[in-house]
Amino acid sequence: MSTKKESAAAAGKSAAAYAKEQFMQSKQFSAPQKDVLDALLIEDQTYTLEQVKKMLQDISKRTVS
């Protein structure tokens, strides 16, 4: 039974959305990552942590031509 509760808690936790400013103040990201996020994120939108991490991964995989 505790598995269902843990799954529900994990699902609720991963669905949390944050504003651009919250990501900019987060200690989870380095200064260069915050510079990228500052350029990518839109002020009035919210994003999940997973979305933001994916954005950073996608940008880091790009090649410069």
Buried (B, 14 or more C-beta within 10 A) or exposed (E): EEEEEEEEEEEEEEEEEBBBEEBEEBEEBEEEBBEBBEEBBEEEEBBEBEBBBEBBEEEEEEEEE
